[in-house]
Amino acid sequence: MNMLQKICLIFTVIGALNWGLIGLLDINLVTALFGNDSMVTNATYLLIGLCGLVNIWLIFTNFNKHDEK
């Protein structure tokens, strides 16, 4: 697992934990830390979303590598 994959995995887990807090306790940690509709909040959501897309891509590329063996 290279560094990009590890970073994307960390951000995806942070996003998942934030959604868990929203569902369980109705607490949005990102907006609590950075404010509602701030540029940092939007950038955080964008970064987590892009990392999720990278993780989706990694899933399919890893499946293809296992199929070739």
MOWOHU-V680357 format. One line per field, one symbol per residue. phi: phi as a letter, one per 20 degrees, with the letter a starting at -180 (. if undefined). A space follows every 10 residues. Layout:
phi=???
This chain:
phi=.effffffff fffgffffff fffecldeff ffednfleff ffffffffff ffffffffgf fffffffff
